[in-house]
Amino acid sequence: MITEIAQIDVKPGTEKDFEAAVAKARAAFGRSKGFHGFELHKSVEKPQRYRLMVKWETLENHTVDFRGSENFTEWRGLVGQYFAAPPDVEHTETVLTSAG
């Protein structure tokens, strides 16, 4: 399992609209190959900063399948207007967990 972590800074004053747009994008993610869910986190200290954490079966499910799909086009169409700068994206693998 791969976790995509996207740090997204939005334009001041657009936070609620961005959150609503991400909620609308659930369907686009849900139709994507290898998608296993996402969480959107908002920074307490920097309220225009978000971290979108998306679970993918494989790295390629994100970088090839999703990014090359109509679902990605739909995602960017919904949220892109709120970005203050391009998102900073990285991928991680879980190496240790405290869950039983």
N, CA, C and O atoms as CSV, one atom per row, in Angstrom:
chain,resi,resn,atom,element,x,y,z
A,1,MET,N,N,0.844,-1.176,0.000
A,1,MET,CA,C,0.000,0.000,0.000
A,1,MET,C,C,0.890,1.240,0.000
A,1,MET,O,O,1.883,1.305,0.724
A,2,ILE,N,N,0.524,2.214,-0.815
A,2,ILE,CA,C,1.252,3.473,-0.949
A,2,ILE,C,C,0.359,4.605,-0.446
A,2,ILE,O,O,-0.845,4.624,-0.702
A,3,THR,N,N,0.969,5.547,0.273
A,3,THR,CA,C,0.246,6.745,0.682
A,3,THR,C,C,0.819,7.924,-0.088
A,3,THR,O,O,2.010,8.223,0.001
A,4,GLU,N,N,-0.038,8.582,-0.839
A,4,GLU,CA,C,0.307,9.840,-1.499
A,4,GLU,C,C,0.029,10.951,-0.495
A,4,GLU,O,O,-1.062,11.016,0.070
A,5,ILE,N,N,0.996,11.816,-0.271
A,5,ILE,CA,C,0.806,12.964,0.615
A,5,ILE,C,C,1.004,14.217,-0.225
A,5,ILE,O,O,2.100,14.480,-0.719
A,6,ALA,N,N,-0.062,14.983,-0.379
A,6,ALA,CA,C,0.000,16.221,-1.153
A,6,ALA,C,C,-0.187,17.394,-0.206
A,6,ALA,O,O,-1.229,17.522,0.436
A,7,GLN,N,N,0.827,18.253,-0.122
A,7,GLN,CA,C,0.682,19.480,0.654
A,7,GLN,C,C,0.127,20.533,-0.298
A,7,GLN,O,O,0.717,20.825,-1.338
A,8,ILE,N,N,-1.009,21.092,0.076
A,8,ILE,CA,C,-1.713,22.026,-0.792
A,8,ILE,C,C,-1.952,23.322,-0.026
A,8,ILE,O,O,-2.609,23.331,1.015
A,9,ASP,N,N,-1.408,24.414,-0.556
A,9,ASP,CA,C,-1.691,25.736,-0.010
A,9,ASP,C,C,-2.742,26.381,-0.904
A,9,ASP,O,O,-2.587,26.440,-2.123
A,10,VAL,N,N,-3.819,26.865,-0.277
A,10,VAL,CA,C,-4.895,27.477,-1.044
A,10,VAL,C,C,-4.869,28.994,-0.881
A,10,VAL,O,O,-4.275,29.529,0.054
A,11,LYS,N,N,-5.521,29.657,-1.807
A,11,LYS,CA,C,-5.600,31.117,-1.765
A,11,LYS,C,C,-6.390,31.546,-0.527
A,11,LYS,O,O,-7.404,30.932,-0.193
A,12,PRO,N,N,-5.928,32.595,0.151
A,12,PRO,CA,C,-6.640,33.070,1.347
A,12,PRO,C,C,-8.112,33.356,1.035
A,12,PRO,O,O,-8.449,33.960,0.016
A,13,GLY,N,N,-8.969,32.905,1.944
A,13,GLY,CA,C,-10.409,33.129,1.801
A,13,GLY,C,C,-11.140,32.063,1.010
A,13,GLY,O,O,-12.363,32.125,0.884
A,14,THR,N,N,-10.415,31.078,0.470
A,14,THR,CA,C,-11.062,30.039,-0.341
A,14,THR,C,C,-11.144,28.695,0.371
A,14,THR,O,O,-11.510,27.691,-0.241
A,15,GLU,N,N,-10.808,28.665,1.654
A,15,GLU,CA,C,-10.708,27.400,2.369
A,15,GLU,C,C,-12.002,26.575,2.312
A,15,GLU,O,O,-11.961,25.387,1.995
A,16,LYS,N,N,-13.128,27.185,2.611
A,16,LYS,CA,C,-14.397,26.439,2.627
A,16,LYS,C,C,-14.772,25.961,1.231
A,16,LYS,O,O,-15.276,24.850,1.070
A,17,ASP,N,N,-14.530,26.793,0.218
A,17,ASP,CA,C,-14.820,26.389,-1.161
A,17,ASP,C,C,-13.925,25.234,-1.589
A,17,ASP,O,O,-14.377,24.312,-2.268
A,18,PHE,N,N,-12.657,25.283,-1.193
A,18,PHE,CA,C,-11.736,24.188,-1.501
A,18,PHE,C,C,-12.202,22.894,-0.851
A,18,PHE,O,O,-12.228,21.847,-1.498
A,19,GLU,N,N,-12.566,22.959,0.415
A,19,GLU,CA,C,-13.039,21.765,1.117
A,19,GLU,C,C,-14.275,21.183,0.439
A,19,GLU,O,O,-14.397,19.965,0.311
A,20,ALA,N,N,-15.189,22.044,0.007
A,20,ALA,CA,C,-16.393,21.577,-0.691
A,20,ALA,C,C,-16.022,20.930,-2.024
A,20,ALA,O,O,-16.621,19.929,-2.416
A,21,ALA,N,N,-15.039,21.495,-2.720
A,21,ALA,CA,C,-14.613,20.930,-4.001
A,21,ALA,C,C,-13.967,19.560,-3.812
A,21,ALA,O,O,-14.185,18.656,-4.619
A,22,VAL,N,N,-13.171,19.399,-2.748
A,22,VAL,CA,C,-12.569,18.092,-2.471
A,22,VAL,C,C,-13.668,17.070,-2.179
A,22,VAL,O,O,-13.588,15.925,-2.623
A,23,ALA,N,N,-14.686,17.485,-1.437
A,23,ALA,CA,C,-15.805,16.575,-1.158
A,23,ALA,C,C,-16.480,16.133,-2.457
A,23,ALA,O,O,-16.856,14.969,-2.597
A,24,LYS,N,N,-16.634,17.052,-3.401
A,24,LYS,CA,C,-17.239,16.706,-4.695
A,24,LYS,C,C,-16.356,15.738,-5.484
A,24,LYS,O,O,-16.853,14.944,-6.283
A,25,ALA,N,N,-15.059,15.810,-5.256
A,25,ALA,CA,C,-14.114,14.972,-6.004
A,25,ALA,C,C,-14.072,13.535,-5.505
A,25,ALA,O,O,-13.400,12.696,-6.105
A,26,ARG,N,N,-14.771,13.240,-4.428
A,26,ARG,CA,C,-14.763,11.852,-3.911
A,26,ARG,C,C,-15.105,10.842,-4.986
A,26,ARG,O,O,-14.476,9.788,-5.076
A,27,ALA,N,N,-16.098,11.158,-5.803
A,27,ALA,CA,C,-16.527,10.211,-6.838
A,27,ALA,C,C,-15.417,9.945,-7.846
A,27,ALA,O,O,-15.237,8.806,-8.276
A,28,ALA,N,N,-14.669,10.979,-8.230
A,28,ALA,CA,C,-13.576,10.800,-9.192
A,28,ALA,C,C,-12.513,9.873,-8.626
A,28,ALA,O,O,-12.010,8.996,-9.328
A,29,PHE,N,N,-12.170,10.064,-7.359
A,29,PHE,CA,C,-11.207,9.158,-6.733
A,29,PHE,C,C,-11.779,7.752,-6.647
A,29,PHE,O,O,-11.090,6.774,-6.937
A,30,GLY,N,N,-13.034,7.656,-6.250
A,30,GLY,CA,C,-13.673,6.355,-6.064
A,30,GLY,C,C,-13.704,5.491,-7.309
A,30,GLY,O,O,-13.729,4.264,-7.219
A,31,ARG,N,N,-13.702,6.123,-8.462
A,31,ARG,CA,C,-13.713,5.385,-9.742
A,31,ARG,C,C,-12.308,4.980,-10.183
A,31,ARG,O,O,-12.154,4.329,-11.216
A,32,SER,N,N,-11.301,5.347,-9.429
A,32,SER,CA,C,-9.910,5.160,-9.860
A,32,SER,C,C,-9.345,3.804,-9.456
A,32,SER,O,O,-9.570,3.321,-8.347
A,33,LYS,N,N,-8.614,3.211,-10.372
A,33,LYS,CA,C,-7.986,1.906,-10.148
A,33,LYS,C,C,-7.018,1.986,-8.969
A,33,LYS,O,O,-6.179,2.885,-8.909
A,34,GLY,N,N,-7.134,1.051,-8.040
A,34,GLY,CA,C,-6.209,0.945,-6.924
A,34,GLY,C,C,-6.442,1.923,-5.789
A,34,GLY,O,O,-5.648,1.972,-4.849
A,35,PHE,N,N,-7.510,2.702,-5.852
A,35,PHE,CA,C,-7.812,3.695,-4.815
A,35,PHE,C,C,-8.379,3.008,-3.585
A,35,PHE,O,O,-9.255,2.150,-3.691
A,36,HIS,N,N,-7.866,3.397,-2.396
A,36,HIS,CA,C,-8.321,2.803,-1.144
A,36,HIS,C,C,-8.772,3.834,-0.114
A,36,HIS,O,O,-8.890,3.505,1.067
A,37,GLY,N,N,-9.024,5.068,-0.531
A,37,GLY,CA,C,-9.536,6.076,0.386
A,37,GLY,C,C,-8.601,7.262,0.542
A,37,GLY,O,O,-7.418,7.193,0.207
A,38,PHE,N,N,-9.161,8.361,1.062
A,38,PHE,CA,C,-8.337,9.531,1.328
A,38,PHE,C,C,-8.810,10.251,2.573
A,38,PHE,O,O,-9.932,10.057,3.040
A,39,GLU,N,N,-7.929,11.089,3.101
A,39,GLU,CA,C,-8.237,11.989,4.208
A,39,GLU,C,C,-7.703,13.361,3.835
A,39,GLU,O,O,-6.629,13.482,3.246
A,40,LEU,N,N,-8.459,14.392,4.182
A,40,LEU,CA,C,-8.008,15.767,3.995
A,40,LEU,C,C,-7.801,16.361,5.371
A,40,LEU,O,O,-8.716,16.371,6.194
A,41,HIS,N,N,-6.590,16.861,5.625
A,41,HIS,CA,C,-6.241,17.466,6.908
A,41,HIS,C,C,-5.950,18.944,6.696
A,41,HIS,O,O,-5.330,19.323,5.702
A,42,LYS,N,N,-6.397,19.777,7.628
A,42,LYS,CA,C,-6.158,21.218,7.578
A,42,LYS,C,C,-5.212,21.595,8.711
A,42,LYS,O,O,-5.388,21.155,9.847
A,43,SER,N,N,-4.219,22.402,8.401
A,43,SER,CA,C,-3.260,22.848,9.404
A,43,SER,C,C,-3.931,23.787,10.408
A,43,SER,O,O,-4.711,24.660,10.027
A,44,VAL,N,N,-3.628,23.603,11.669
A,44,VAL,CA,C,-4.130,24.489,12.718
A,44,VAL,C,C,-3.343,25.795,12.700
A,44,VAL,O,O,-3.919,26.879,12.797
A,45,GLU,N,N,-2.024,25.682,12.575
A,45,GLU,CA,C,-1.173,26.868,12.604
A,45,GLU,C,C,-1.234,27.681,11.312
A,45,GLU,O,O,-1.110,28.905,11.335
A,46,LYS,N,N,-1.426,26.995,10.191
A,46,LYS,CA,C,-1.471,27.655,8.877
A,46,LYS,C,C,-2.766,27.246,8.189
A,46,LYS,O,O,-2.770,26.292,7.411
A,47,PRO,N,N,-3.871,27.950,8.460
A,47,PRO,CA,C,-5.192,27.498,8.011
A,47,PRO,C,C,-5.404,27.451,6.498
A,47,PRO,O,O,-6.429,26.944,6.043
A,48,GLN,N,N,-4.472,27.961,5.718
A,48,GLN,CA,C,-4.592,27.834,4.264
A,48,GLN,C,C,-3.790,26.644,3.734
A,48,GLN,O,O,-3.691,26.445,2.524
A,49,ARG,N,N,-3.216,25.851,4.655
A,49,ARG,CA,C,-2.411,24.691,4.263
A,49,ARG,C,C,-3.173,23.405,4.579
A,49,ARG,O,O,-3.682,23.214,5.683
A,50,TYR,N,N,-3.234,22.545,3.593
A,50,TYR,CA,C,-3.887,21.248,3.721
A,50,TYR,C,C,-2.905,20.146,3.364
A,50,TYR,O,O,-1.927,20.360,2.647
A,51,ARG,N,N,-3.194,18.968,3.881
A,51,ARG,CA,C,-2.493,17.763,3.445
A,51,ARG,C,C,-3.552,16.742,3.054
A,51,ARG,O,O,-4.389,16.337,3.860
A,52,LEU,N,N,-3.486,16.348,1.807
A,52,LEU,CA,C,-4.371,15.318,1.280
A,52,LEU,C,C,-3.591,14.024,1.292
A,52,LEU,O,O,-2.538,13.917,0.664
A,53,MET,N,N,-4.111,13.034,2.011
A,53,MET,CA,C,-3.442,11.736,2.102
A,53,MET,C,C,-4.328,10.691,1.430
A,53,MET,O,O,-5.438,10.401,1.876
A,54,VAL,N,N,-3.801,10.141,0.351
A,54,VAL,CA,C,-4.556,9.196,-0.472
A,54,VAL,C,C,-3.871,7.841,-0.427
A,54,VAL,O,O,-2.655,7.749,-0.595
A,55,LYS,N,N,-4.646,6.796,-0.202
A,55,LYS,CA,C,-4.134,5.421,-0.196
A,55,LYS,C,C,-4.329,4.803,-1.577
A,55,LYS,O,O,-5.429,4.804,-2.129
A,56,TRP,N,N,-3.234,4.275,-2.120
A,56,TRP,CA,C,-3.241,3.594,-3.412
A,56,TRP,C,C,-2.659,2.195,-3.240
A,56,TRP,O,O,-1.788,1.974,-2.400
A,57,GLU,N,N,-3.141,1.272,-4.029
A,57,GLU,CA,C,-2.603,-0.084,-3.999
A,57,GLU,C,C,-1.130,-0.091,-4.432
A,57,GLU,O,O,-0.292,-0.728,-3.794
A,58,THR,N,N,-0.827,0.622,-5.519
A,58,THR,CA,C,0.543,0.700,-6.018
A,58,THR,C,C,0.877,2.149,-6.364
A,58,THR,O,O,-0.022,2.977,-6.517
A,59,LEU,N,N,2.146,2.451,-6.484
A,59,LEU,CA,C,2.578,3.779,-6.908
A,59,LEU,C,C,2.018,4.110,-8.286
A,59,LEU,O,O,1.569,5.231,-8.525
A,60,GLU,N,N,2.045,3.140,-9.186
A,60,GLU,CA,C,1.566,3.342,-10.545
A,60,GLU,C,C,0.073,3.638,-10.606
A,60,GLU,O,O,-0.385,4.310,-11.530
A,61,ASN,N,N,-0.699,3.140,-9.625
A,61,ASN,CA,C,-2.119,3.469,-9.591
A,61,ASN,C,C,-2.318,4.976,-9.495
A,61,ASN,O,O,-3.284,5.516,-10.033
A,62,HIS,N,N,-1.403,5.652,-8.810
A,62,HIS,CA,C,-1.490,7.111,-8.739
A,62,HIS,C,C,-0.805,7.773,-9.931
A,62,HIS,O,O,-1.418,8.557,-10.655
A,63,THR,N,N,0.485,7.445,-10.126
A,63,THR,CA,C,1.293,8.190,-11.090
A,63,THR,C,C,0.945,7.910,-12.550
A,63,THR,O,O,1.160,8.765,-13.410
A,64,VAL,N,N,0.415,6.736,-12.837
A,64,VAL,CA,C,0.079,6.373,-14.220
A,64,VAL,C,C,-1.435,6.319,-14.413
A,64,VAL,O,O,-1.993,7.058,-15.225
A,65,ASP,N,N,-2.090,5.438,-13.660
A,65,ASP,CA,C,-3.522,5.209,-13.868
A,65,ASP,C,C,-4.351,6.456,-13.565
A,65,ASP,O,O,-5.132,6.897,-14.408
A,66,PHE,N,N,-4.190,7.027,-12.372
A,66,PHE,CA,C,-4.998,8.183,-11.993
A,66,PHE,C,C,-4.584,9.429,-12.766
A,66,PHE,O,O,-5.425,10.120,-13.341
A,67,ARG,N,N,-3.298,9.708,-12.778
A,67,ARG,CA,C,-2.834,10.949,-13.420
A,67,ARG,C,C,-3.143,10.981,-14.915
A,67,ARG,O,O,-3.284,12.062,-15.489
A,68,GLY,N,N,-3.250,9.833,-15.546
A,68,GLY,CA,C,-3.538,9.784,-16.976
A,68,GLY,C,C,-5.014,9.625,-17.294
A,68,GLY,O,O,-5.377,9.339,-18.435
A,69,SER,N,N,-5.859,9.806,-16.305
A,69,SER,CA,C,-7.287,9.501,-16.492
A,69,SER,C,C,-8.172,10.749,-16.487
A,69,SER,O,O,-7.757,11.844,-16.105
A,70,GLU,N,N,-9.396,10.530,-16.925
A,70,GLU,CA,C,-10.427,11.571,-16.846
A,70,GLU,C,C,-10.720,11.934,-15.389
A,70,GLU,O,O,-11.125,13.058,-15.091
A,71,ASN,N,N,-10.513,10.979,-14.493
A,71,ASN,CA,C,-10.750,11.244,-13.064
A,71,ASN,C,C,-9.804,12.339,-12.561
A,71,ASN,O,O,-10.209,13.199,-11.779
A,72,PHE,N,N,-8.543,12.305,-13.011
A,72,PHE,CA,C,-7.580,13.345,-12.628
A,72,PHE,C,C,-8.000,14.690,-13.213
A,72,PHE,O,O,-7.927,15.714,-12.534
A,73,THR,N,N,-8.433,14.690,-14.456
A,73,THR,CA,C,-8.903,15.922,-15.090
A,73,THR,C,C,-10.078,16.501,-14.309
A,73,THR,O,O,-10.153,17.712,-14.103
A,74,GLU,N,N,-10.988,15.646,-13.880
A,74,GLU,CA,C,-12.134,16.096,-13.086
A,74,GLU,C,C,-11.656,16.678,-11.747
A,74,GLU,O,O,-12.116,17.742,-11.334
A,75,TRP,N,N,-10.736,15.981,-11.073
A,75,TRP,CA,C,-10.170,16.440,-9.800
A,75,TRP,C,C,-9.575,17.841,-9.947
A,75,TRP,O,O,-9.913,18.748,-9.185
A,76,ARG,N,N,-8.699,18.009,-10.920
A,76,ARG,CA,C,-8.038,19.303,-11.092
A,76,ARG,C,C,-9.029,20.391,-11.500
A,76,ARG,O,O,-8.867,21.553,-11.126
A,77,GLY,N,N,-10.038,20.022,-12.256
A,77,GLY,CA,C,-11.061,20.991,-12.634
A,77,GLY,C,C,-11.841,21.500,-11.434
A,77,GLY,O,O,-12.247,22.662,-11.396
A,78,LEU,N,N,-12.048,20.633,-10.461
A,78,LEU,CA,C,-12.790,21.017,-9.254
A,78,LEU,C,C,-11.952,21.840,-8.279
A,78,LEU,O,O,-12.457,22.790,-7.680
A,79,VAL,N,N,-10.678,21.485,-8.115
A,79,VAL,CA,C,-9.883,22.088,-7.041
A,79,VAL,C,C,-8.785,23.042,-7.501
A,79,VAL,O,O,-8.336,23.882,-6.722
A,80,GLY,N,N,-8.353,22.929,-8.737
A,80,GLY,CA,C,-7.198,23.682,-9.213
A,80,GLY,C,C,-7.296,25.187,-9.046
A,80,GLY,O,O,-6.285,25.847,-8.805
A,81,GLN,N,N,-8.478,25.735,-9.168
A,81,GLN,CA,C,-8.651,27.191,-9.071
A,81,GLN,C,C,-8.335,27.732,-7.681
A,81,GLN,O,O,-8.120,28.933,-7.519
A,82,TYR,N,N,-8.306,26.860,-6.679
A,82,TYR,CA,C,-8.056,27.300,-5.301
A,82,TYR,C,C,-6.588,27.238,-4.907
A,82,TYR,O,O,-6.207,27.780,-3.870
A,83,PHE,N,N,-5.756,26.586,-5.717
A,83,PHE,CA,C,-4.342,26.424,-5.374
A,83,PHE,C,C,-3.619,27.764,-5.397
A,83,PHE,O,O,-3.743,28.524,-6.358
A,84,ALA,N,N,-2.863,28.054,-4.341
A,84,ALA,CA,C,-2.004,29.236,-4.313
A,84,ALA,C,C,-0.698,28.943,-5.048
A,84,ALA,O,O,-0.046,29.857,-5.552
A,85,ALA,N,N,-0.323,27.676,-5.107
A,85,ALA,CA,C,0.881,27.191,-5.792
A,85,ALA,C,C,0.646,25.726,-6.119
A,85,ALA,O,O,-0.248,25.103,-5.548
A,86,PRO,N,N,1.437,25.165,-7.032
A,86,PRO,CA,C,1.274,23.736,-7.315
A,86,PRO,C,C,1.486,22.908,-6.049
A,86,PRO,O,O,2.366,23.228,-5.249
A,87,PRO,N,N,0.695,21.848,-5.852
A,87,PRO,CA,C,0.871,20.988,-4.683
A,87,PRO,C,C,2.249,20.332,-4.667
A,87,PRO,O,O,2.829,20.047,-5.714
A,88,ASP,N,N,2.753,20.104,-3.474
A,88,ASP,CA,C,3.999,19.366,-3.265
A,88,ASP,C,C,3.590,17.936,-2.914
A,88,ASP,O,O,2.973,17.699,-1.875
A,89,VAL,N,N,3.935,16.988,-3.782
A,89,VAL,CA,C,3.452,15.607,-3.635
A,89,VAL,C,C,4.619,14.648,-3.421
A,89,VAL,O,O,5.647,14.729,-4.094
A,90,GLU,N,N,4.432,13.742,-2.469
A,90,GLU,CA,C,5.380,12.652,-2.273
A,90,GLU,C,C,4.610,11.381,-1.947
A,90,GLU,O,O,3.419,11.419,-1.636
A,91,HIS,N,N,5.308,10.263,-2.023
A,91,HIS,CA,C,4.707,8.960,-1.772
A,91,HIS,C,C,5.475,8.263,-0.656
A,91,HIS,O,O,6.702,8.343,-0.584
A,92,THR,N,N,4.732,7.575,0.218
A,92,THR,CA,C,5.371,6.871,1.320
A,92,THR,C,C,4.847,5.441,1.398
A,92,THR,O,O,3.784,5.109,0.874
A,93,GLU,N,N,5.637,4.610,2.075
A,93,GLU,CA,C,5.247,3.247,2.430
A,93,GLU,C,C,5.295,3.154,3.938
A,93,GLU,O,O,6.196,3.713,4.563
A,94,THR,N,N,4.347,2.464,4.530
A,94,THR,CA,C,4.346,2.273,5.972
A,94,THR,C,C,5.418,1.258,6.347
A,94,THR,O,O,5.463,0.158,5.797
A,95,VAL,N,N,6.276,1.631,7.282
A,95,VAL,CA,C,7.323,0.722,7.748
A,95,VAL,C,C,7.122,0.317,9.198
A,95,VAL,O,O,7.702,-0.665,9.662
A,96,LEU,N,N,6.289,1.083,9.922
A,96,LEU,CA,C,6.016,0.783,11.325
A,96,LEU,C,C,4.687,1.402,11.706
A,96,LEU,O,O,4.370,2.515,11.287
A,97,THR,N,N,3.917,0.690,12.491
A,97,THR,CA,C,2.639,1.203,12.945
A,97,THR,C,C,2.406,0.773,14.389
A,97,THR,O,O,2.937,-0.244,14.836
A,98,SER,N,N,1.621,1.543,15.104
A,98,SER,CA,C,1.295,1.171,16.480
A,98,SER,C,C,-0.033,0.407,16.547
A,98,SER,O,O,-0.429,-0.080,17.606
A,99,ALA,N,N,-0.705,0.312,15.408
A,99,ALA,CA,C,-1.979,-0.405,15.378
A,99,ALA,C,C,-1.743,-1.893,15.628
A,99,ALA,O,O,-0.743,-2.468,15.196
A,100,GLY,N,N,-2.694,-2.497,16.338
A,100,GLY,CA,C,-2.560,-3.909,16.683
A,100,GLY,C,C,-2.801,-4.755,15.500
A,100,GLY,O,O,-2.732,-5.980,15.593
